[in-house]
Amino acid sequence: MENQRTLLYFTLFFVIYLLWAQWQIDYGPKPEPVVETASQEQPVPIEGSVPAATTVAESGAAMAQQPAITSSQTIKVITDVLDIEINTRGGDIRKAILRQYAVDAEKPEQKVELLTDSEINFHIAQSGLVSANQETAPTHNAIYSAEQDTYRLAEGVDEIKVPLHWVASDGSRVTKLYTFRRNDYTINVDHNVTAGQNGWSGSQYMQLMRTRPSTEGESAFIHTYSGGVIYNEEIKYEKIDFDDIQEENLKTETEDGWLAMIQHYFLTAWIPESEGKNLYFSSYIAKTDRYILGTRSSAKRLMPNEQAQFNSRFVVGPKLQYKLGEIEPGLELTVDYGVFTIIAKPLFWLLNLFHSAFGNWGWAIIFLTITVKALFYKLSEMSYKSMAKMRVVAPRMKQMKEQYGSDRQAMSKAMMELYKREKINPMGGCFPILVQIPVFISLYWVLLESVEMRHAPFALWLDNLSAMDPYFVLPVIMGASMFVQQKLNPAPMDPMQQKIFQIMPFAFTFMFAFFPSGLVLYWVVNNILSIAQQYVITKRIENEKK
């Protein structure tokens, strides 16, 4: 009975965890909304030979130091995968629409808007230059001039360049150059500087500014991390959530790495050039309830008329795992599998392999489940043999309970003698299940985190594996399979456990009704395979005992 008790405790713990996670979303502390003020200046790192952690206070000073141009315009850039809006004030990317990803599978015309300057879900990408002499460096408050207001990637063309120009009073010139490529969510952002008559000294900075994302439309039982992350070879992958940014300003220097804001399926990320040290910083602006995560480079010093270039890359798009790893080391970690990453990565590789063979993510899930079940066949066999033996001796255990009554010591001794005589390991059914738990949880996160399966159809009524089953067929089948499994297991002697086990199929049916159908498909296939294996083993053990 100990194996059933352990499994029961784990199952209850898992359910409680899911409920707690949702309670945090619904009732956890949230920042109070603040009305946005359009004239609000945002912090910019100050100039120094080595990046400093302090920032320029919110004021109108930077605006007053900019060239006399006061109006800005919006530049539209359309590629095969992106629909971008760049504002000539600062050259900020203030809107990014993913043309190949719909918000809702039933409304394919409404695309995912990952960056927006609207008040709800405000999220923009900023970059610029800073110097001790602000007149010679365009921050994200500077006004650039543009050569045209619309750029479109034409057929047969692999890239388009969008130049923005800025001139300082001392003759210093800056060209901010955006480069977009076909079928690419990575944008090159370069600042080309020509020093004026007094020379030039300054640094490049890049930052993501956003409000907390809205949780509207999220599943009641599925919660994934949304917030900031930074990465370098020393600290590797570190989450910096909105509470961290609000409580304390980040200050860390490194010679490599990147920063990102991630959410379910999608990310925005800045990858600075690796030349010299970069300062990674964060800031919270209470007046507008906005969060900043950014980085700035070491300073460069130029003689009069000397030229230099600051390079960076900006990623805005889906978390496609293999492409992210090719863009920059560690960027694939934004597909956040948590502590089970070391197990989840091979599982995704296998899932992707089956998808390449069948061209359907539903069949890929089915064959992945079969493969995992086959790998653990011997462990499962040990578990089911133990359960089958326990089932055979269950009537004798019931008689012993009636015989010894409340004498627990005598009852325990008699049970141990029975186990020894029948060659039953009471932990035999528990240990194999515990060994498989990390794999099952890893697979759960693989199915949950993979954007490749977002809105992916399977067959018949299952036209979206990332959404719940519209007719609740899979959850009902899963509940029925749990009920059948219970009948194959030895019944608990404890009346309370019996009642809990009777309720569990109904509780899990209700809970899984709101899970993505891809996850439920995995559990259904796994349960069916388990039932088949357990039935065969149970019948064999029972026949041997006759």
N, C-alpha and C positions, 0 to 999 in steps of 0.2 A: 504493500500500500504506500510505502514511502515514495516510490517513483511517481505515483499519481499526485501525492501531496506536493511534491516539489514542482511538478509541472503546473499544478493549479496555482501555486504561489507565483510562479513566473508569469503566468497568463494574467492573473489579477494585477500584478505589478505593471505589466505592459499596458493594460487598459487604464489603470490609474494615471500612468505617465501621459498617455494621450489626452485624457480629460484635464490633467493639470496644465499641459501645454496650451490647450484651448482656453482654459480659464485665464491664463496669463494674457492671451490675446484679447479676450473680451473684457476682463476686469482689472488687468494689471495697470500700473501707473502709466499714464500718457501725458505728453506735454499739452498745455493749454494752447489752443489755436490763437495766433496773433494776426491781426490784419496787416497785410503787406504794405509797406510804404515804398513807393516807386523810386524816390530819390535816395534811398538808403545806400551808402557806400559800403563796400565789402572789404575785409582786411586783405592787405597785400604784404608779402614778406619784404623787409627792408633790406637795403643794400649793405654788403660787407664782403670782404675778401673771402671769408668763410661764412657759409650760411648761418644766419642767426635764428633763434627760436621765436623772437618777438615779432610782432606784426604792427603795421601802421594802424592807428586807431581810426574808428569810423568818423570821418569828417569830410568836409567839402574841399579840403586842400588839394587833393590829387586832381579833382575835376578842374579846379581853377588853374592848374599848371598845364593843362592840355592845350593843343592848338585851338585856334579860334572857331573851328568847325563845331557846330553845336547839334546838328541833326544827324541821325543815323539812318541806315537803310537795311533792309533784309535781303540777303543773297540766297537764292534757292539753288541747291545742288541735287540733281537726280541721277542716281546710278541704277544698275539692275537690281541692287539689294537695299539701297538706302534712299530715303527722301530727307534731305538735310536743310535746315535753315541756319544761316550764319548772320549774325548782326555785326555791322561795321563798327559798332561801339565795342571795342576790345577784341573784335573778331571772335566773340563767343559763339559756340555751337549751342543754340537755344532750342532747337527742336530736332529730333531724330526719329523717323518712322521706319520700322522694319517692313519692307514691302512684301517679304515672303512669309510673314508671320501674322496671322489674324488673332485678334483678341478673343473671338469666339468662333468655334468651328462652324456654327450655324450662320455666322455673319462674316463671310470671308472678305467682304469689302472693307470692313473696319480693321485696320492694321494696328499692331502694337506700337505705341508711341513711348519710346524708352526715355527720351529727353523732351522736356516741355518747360516753357516759362510761364505756364498758367499757375494760378495760386494753389490749386490742388495738385499734389504730386510734383511740385516744382523740383526740377532736376536739370542742371545745365553744366556744360564743360567750359572752363575758362583757362586761358593761358596768356602770358605776357612777359615783359621784361621789367626789371626794377634796377634802379641805380641810386646812388647817393644824390645825384642831380636828377630829379624826376622829370625835368624838361627834356632829357635826352633819352628817355626810355618809356615806351608805350605800355602802360598797364592795361588791365581789362576795362579801364574807364576811358582810354584813349579812343579817338575817332579815326578810323582808317578810311582811305579812299579806295574804291573798287573800280575795276575796268568794265564790269558788266554785272547785271543783277540776276542772271539765270545761267546755269551751266547744266548740260545734260550729256550723259555718256552715250555717244552715238554708236550705232551698229558698226562693228569692225574696229572700234577704238577700245584700247585696253585701259587707258587712264586719262584722267582730266586733272588739270592744275588750276587752283583758284588763288591768285595773288591779291594781297591787300597791302596798301602802301601807307607809310607814315613818315613825316619829315619833322625834325625838331628845329628849334629856333637857331641852333648853332650849326645847322647843316647836316647833322647826323640823320641817316636814313635807315629805315627798317622796312623790310618786306616780309610779311607773314604769309607763308606759302602752305596751302592745303593741297595734298595729293590724294586723290581717290582712285581706286583700281577696281576692275571688273571682278565680280563675285568675291569681294573682299570687304570685311567689316573693320579692317584696320586702316586708319587714316594717318598719313604722315603730316606732322605739323612742324614746320621749320621757321625759325626767325633768322633772316639774313641781315646782318648789321654792317653798315658802313659808317665809320667814325667821322665826326665833324672836325672843325678846325681846332678844337681843344682836346681831341682824343675822346675815348669812350671807355667806360667801365660799368659792367652790370652783370646781372644773372637772369636766367630764364626760370619761370615758375609755371606750374600746371596745377589746377585744382578742380575738384568736383564739388559742386554746391547743390544741396537738395534739402527738402523737408522730409520728415518721416513718411514712408510710403503708406498709402491707405490700405487697410486690410479688407476693404469691401470686396465681396465676391470670393474671398478665400474659403476653402473647404473647412467645415467645422471640426474635422478630425485630422487635417494635414497642415503642418506648420513647418516651413523651412526658413533658414536664416536670411534676413535682409539687413544689410549694413555694410560697413567698410572693412576692408582687409588690406594688409600690406605684406610684402614678401621680399626677402633677400636671403643670401646664402647663410647668414649668421642666424637670424631668428626664424628663417623659413616662413611658414604661413601663420599669420597672426590676425585674429579678428579684432576689429575696433568698432564696437556697435555704437548706436546713437547715444546711449547712456554714458559710455566711455568718453565720447567727444564732449558731451555736455558737462561732465564732471571735471575733466582735466585735459589741457592742451597737450597733444602729442609732440614730442621732440626727440628725433632720432636721426643719426647720420649714417649713411652707408654708401658704398661705391657702386652698388648695383641694385636691382630690384624693380618693383612696380607697386602701384596702389590701385584699388578698385572699389567700386560700390556694386555689390551683388544682390540679386534677388532671385526668386524662383525662375529658373530657365535662362535668365538674361544677366548681362553685366555691362558696366562701363569701366574703362581702365585707362590710366595714363602710364606709359612706359618711357621714362626719361633716358637720355643718352647716358652711357656708362662711363664717360670720360670725367674723372674727378669724383669728388664726393657730392652726394645729394642729401639735402635735409628733407625729412618727411615731417609734416606738421598737420595739426588739426585745429579747428576753432568752432565755437558755437556762438551764433548771433541771436541773442535773446529777442531783440526787437522784431525780427522777422521769422523767428523760430526756424532758422536754417543752420545746416551742418556743413562744415567744410573739411575736406580731406585733400591734402595737396603735397607737392614736393617742389623743391627749387634746387638749381644747380649751383656749382661753385662759380665765382665771378670770373669774367674774362676782361683783360685790359687791352685796349687797342690804342695805337698811336694815330695821329690825324690821318684821315683817309684810308686807314687800314680796315680790312674786312674780316668778319668772323661769322660763323654759323652755329646756331643752337638747334639741335635736332631732338625730336620726340615723336612718339606714336600714340595715337588715341584709338582705343578699341570700343566699339559700341555695337552690341549685337547679341546673338544667342550663345550659350555656353556649349559650343560644339567641341567635344573633348579633344579629338585628335588635332583639330586645327589650332586650338588654343596652345597646345604643347609645342607646335611648330612656330607660333608667334614669339613666345618668350618662355624660358624655363620656369616651371612652377605655375604658369597661368592656368593650366588644366585643373589645378587644385580648387579653383573657384566653383567647380562642380563638387559641392561639399558633401562628401560621404562621412565626415566626422572621423571618429576613432577607428572606424572599420575600413578606411581607405585601402589599406594593404590587401584586404580580401575583396573589396568591391571592384577595384580596378581589373583584376583578372576576370571577374564575373561579367563586367561590361564588355571586355574584349571578346569573351565567348558569346555574349548576347549579340554583339555587332557582327560576329562571324556567322551566326545563324541567320541574321537579317540579310547579310550579303548572299547567302545561299537561297533563301526563300523569298526575299523581297517583301516580307510582311512581318511587322513587329509582333503581332499576335502569335504567329507560328514560332517566331524566335523565342518568345517567352515560354511557350509550351516545351520546345526542345531544350531550352536552357534548364527548365525545371526537371525534365527527364534526365538530363546529364548530371545535374547536382544530386538527384535521387540515386542515380547509378553509382556515383562516387561514394555515397554514404550507405550503399546497400548493406554492407557487412555490419556497420554500426547499427543500422535500423533493424537488421535481422536479430542481433543480440537483444535489442530492446523488445522486439515483438515476441521472441522466444521466452524472455522473462515474463512478459505480460501473459502469454499463453499458459505458462506453467502456473502462474498465480491464479489464473482463471480456473484451471483444473482443480487446484487445492482450495479454492474459495469456499466450497461447502464444508470442508473439514475445519477451516479457519472459523467459520460461523459457528460450528459445533463447539469449538474450543472457547469461543467468546461466551457462549451460553454456559459452558461447563465451569469456567473459572470466574465468571461474573466480574466483580470489581477488583479481583486480585490481579493487578496489572503486572506484578513481578512474575507470577506463575504463568500468566498468559504470554508474556514476552519470552520466557524460557521455553515454553512449549512451541512457540512459533519458530524460534531459532533452531530447535531440534527438527521441526518439520522442514525448514529450509535446507538443513544439512542433509536430511534423509532423502529429500526429493531433488537435491543438487540445484537449489534455487538461490540465485544471488539477488537479494531484495533491491540492491542498487543497480542491477543489470539493466533494468528498463529505464533508469534515470540518467546514468552517465552518458550513453550515446546521444540522448536528446540534448543534454547540456552542451556537448561538444558541437552539435550542429547549430545551436542557437546563434553564434556569431555569424555563421554563413547565411542563415535565414534573414537576420537583421540587415546584413550587408546587401543582400539581394533586394530587400525591401527598399533600401535607399537608392540602389541602382535604378530600380523601376520608377521611383519617385522623382529623382533628380535629372534623369536623362531627357533633355529637350528634344532629342531625336524621336522620342515617342509622343511628343506633344501633338495632339489632334490626329494621331495616327489611327487609321481604320484597321479593323481586323476582318470580321465576316458577319453576315446577316445583320442583326440589329446593332452590333457593336461597331459603330463608325467612329469612335473616338476613345482610344485606350487611356487618355489622360483625364477623362471625365467619368462620372459615376454611370453605372448601368441604368439607362433611362427606364427600363421595365423591371429592374431589380431581379432579373432571372439568375444571374451569377451569384449574388448574395444568398438567394434562397437555396440554390444548389450547394453552396458552400456550407450553409447551416445544416442542410440535410446530410451532407457528408460528415460533418462533425457528430451528428446524432448517430450515424452508422458506426463511426469509430468508437463512440462510447459503448455501444452494444458489444463490440469486440473486446473491449477492455474489461478486466475484472472489476466488479462493482465495489465501490468503497463501503467499508463496514460502518463508518461514521455517518449517521443520518443527515447531519448538517452538510457534509461533503456531497452526499447523494443529491441533496436539493440544489446545491450550487452547480454540480455537474449537469443537472437537468435544465437549469436556466441558461447555461453557457451557450448552447447552440442558438438560442433565440437572441441573447445579448450580442453575440458576434454577428448574427445575421443583420441586426439593426445597425451595428457599428459599421460593418463592411458595406452596407447599402450606400454610404456616402463616400466610400473610398474610390479612387480611380479604378476603372474596370480592369486595367492592366494588372494592378496589384491583386485584385480579386481573382483574376484569371490564374495567376500564379498559385494562389492558395487552393483554388478548386482542383487544379491539375495535381498539385502536391498531395492533397487529401485523397483524391481518387487512387493515385499510385500507392499511397500508404495503406489504404483500405485493401487493395488487391494483394499487396505483400503480406499484410497482417492476417488476412483471411486464410491465405495458403498456409502460412506458418502455424496459425492457431489450429486449423484442421489437422495438420500433420502431427502436432503435439498431442492433440486430443485423441487421435487414432492410436498413437503409440501407447497411451495410458490405458487404453481399453483392454 
